[in-house]
Amino acid sequence: MKLVLALCAAAGLAGCASFDGHNLQAGASTLADVQRVMGGAAEKRQVGGETWYYYPRQPFGRATFVARIAPDGRLAAIEQRLTDENVTKIVPNTTRGEQVRDLFGPPYTAVQFPRMDRSVWTWHMRRFGDPGIPVALNVQMSPDGVVREVYIIDESESDFRPGGLSLGIGFGL
């Protein structure tokens, strides 16, 4: 019985974390407010003069939120990063993996393909807004850390069937 109560309490506390931090206020909320509302960040990075905290909601949330904390400890902005607009910022043969990591945060999966000489990072997102079309964003990098190809693979139920083919687009070399 105690185990059931403990599990219910844990589930209740987990439900307190906000999915997107919509009730946080830029300029007013602090890092402590962000952590209280959104929970622990999956990753923290220093970008410019700010500290960015990443909150991926993968794979089913198809979103990654970034809480940008200014040097004074206040929230500068909270942004959903897995967007079509941000994907267009990735320029094959120019953009570096660290820039992609700053933009999107930790990938849902990171896989090495030694025979292809590629590292592939994958995020699940929605194209054309929410609800949009569910897709997998695959960013392929060569050993020198430069993005070489970007693939967007349709994961909608109508096209994604066991034993069937999925449709996608790609750009790169």
Residue, then its C-alpha position, 0 to 999 in steps of 0.5 A: m500500500k505504501l508503494v502505491l501511495a509513493l507512486c501516486a505522489a511521484a506521479g502527482l509531483a511530476g504532473c506539476a511541471s509545466f510542459d512549455g513554461h507558458n506562465l513564466q514571465a521574461g524579465a520577471s521570472t528567475l532561474a529558480d522559478v523556471q526550475r520550479v515550473m519546468g523541472g530539471a533541464a536536460e542540458k545547460r549551455q553558455v551561449g553569448g552572455e546567457t545560460w540556456y537551459y534545454y527542456p526536450r519533450q521528445p519523442f511524443g511532445r515533438a518540442t524542445f523548449v529553451a529557457r534563456i537566463a540573462p546574466d542577472g539570473r532572470l528569464a530573458a525568453i522561453e522559446q520552442r526551438l524545433t520549428d521550420e524557421n530554425v531548421t532553415k538556419i542549418v546550412p550544409n557544409t557551413t553549420r557546425g554541430e555545436q551550432v546545431r546543439d545550441l539551436f536545438g539542444p540535446p538530440y533524441t538520438a545520436v548514432q555513429f555510422p562509421r562506414m558512412d563516416r557520419s554522426v547522425w542526430t535526430w529530433h522529432m518535431r512538427r512541420f508547419g506548426d502545431p498540430g502540423i505534420p509529425v516528422a523526424l529531423n536528421v542532421q548528419m555530420s562528418p568527423d570534422g563536426v560540419v553538417r553535411e546533410v539534413y533530412i526531414i522524414d514524414e512520420s505521419e500515420s498515413d505515410f508511416r506504416p510497418g513494412g511501408l515507405s516513409l516520404g522525406i526531403g533532404f538537402g546537403l552535399 
